[in-house]
Every structure is written in C-alpha cells, then in structure tokens.
Amino acid sequence: MLLTNPNIGRLIAHHRKKRQLTQLQLAAIARIPSRYLSDIETGRKVPQINTIARLAAGLGGRLKSWLKNVKVLTIVVGAFLFLLDRFPVVSR
C-alpha cells in the first residue's frame, strides 16, 4: 500500500530535523537505506506503510498522527489505524 501525498517526505524531513537527526542516523534507526530516505524526503519515492511505521517509530511519533492529513489509496488504512490505536508502534 502506497501513500499518494508527496508531502509525507517533507513531513518526515521536518520531524527528523526537529529531532536533530541526520538522514544517515534516521535511516539506520528505521533500517532503510539512507538513499531511500533521501528519495522519500525529496518526493522521488513514495514509501510503503511499513516504512512510514518504522520512520515514525524512529522519530518517536505514532503512525496515526503522521497519517491524519495524508490521502491514501485504500480504505484498508482506516482499519489499520483502528488497530494501531490498540497496538501502538513500538521502537526497538
């Protein structure tokens, strides 16, 4: 499942900078390649929901708050967010 809104990359970059993390640091925390994070932040790539969950956890946020203003391709995300309220993302 992909998010359609290119603003998600700007949102991730904003929160990363707010936490004073480099792209390399956040990528390591989220277990994704730093080039992929760069592509997400600049809008060249659209992250999957599981990648957003890892980034949100790495930045100390809950996925629901990250997605509240983002348009999605399918209603399945609504069910996912419903479950997420009961089982919040935990950083490892």
C-alpha positions in Angstrom: 0.0 0.0 0.0 1.4 3.4 -1.0 0.7 6.8 0.2 -0.2 9.3 -2.5 0.7 12.6 -0.9 4.2 13.9 -1.7 4.1 16.0 1.4 4.9 12.9 3.5 8.6 13.4 2.6 8.6 17.0 3.8 6.8 15.8 7.0 9.5 13.2 7.6 12.3 15.7 6.9 10.7 18.3 9.3 10.5 15.8 12.2 13.9 14.4 11.5 15.5 17.9 11.6 13.4 18.8 14.7 15.0 15.8 16.5 18.4 16.9 15.2 19.0 13.6 13.3 20.9 13.2 10.0 19.4 11.2 7.2 22.0 8.6 7.8 21.1 8.3 11.5 17.3 8.1 10.9 17.9 5.6 8.1 19.9 3.4 10.4 17.2 3.6 13.1 14.5 2.7 10.6 16.6 0.0 9.0 16.3 1.5 5.5 19.0 2.7 3.0 19.9 6.3 3.5 19.5 6.9 -0.3 15.9 5.6 0.0 15.2 8.1 2.9 16.7 10.9 0.8 14.4 9.9 -2.1 11.4 9.8 0.2 12.1 13.3 1.7 12.6 14.8 -1.8 9.4 13.2 -3.2 11.2 11.0 -5.7 10.0 7.8 -3.9 6.7 7.1 -2.2 7.1 5.0 1.0 5.1 2.0 1.9 3.1 2.0 5.1 5.5 -0.3 6.9 8.4 2.1 6.0 6.4 5.0 7.4 5.7 3.0 10.6 9.4 2.4 11.1 10.3 6.1 10.4 7.5 7.2 12.8 8.8 4.9 15.5 12.4 6.1 14.9 11.2 9.7 15.3 9.2 8.9 18.4 5.8 9.5 16.8 2.7 7.4 16.4 1.7 6.5 12.9 -1.8 7.7 13.3 -0.7 11.3 13.9 1.5 11.1 10.8 -1.3 9.9 8.5 -4.1 12.1 9.7 -3.6 14.7 6.8 -2.3 12.3 4.2 -4.6 10.9 1.4 -4.3 7.1 0.9 -5.2 4.8 -1.9 -7.5 2.4 0.0 -9.8 2.3 2.9 -7.9 -0.5 4.4 -5.7 2.1 6.1 -8.7 3.1 8.2 -8.8 -0.4 9.6 -5.1 -0.4 10.1 -5.3 2.9 12.1 -8.1 1.4 14.2 -5.9 -1.5 15.2 -2.9 0.8 15.7 -4.8 2.7 18.4 -4.9 -0.6 20.3 -1.4 -1.7 19.4 0.9 1.4 19.1 4.1 1.2 17.1 7.0 0.4 19.5 10.6 1.4 18.7 13.1 -1.4 19.1 
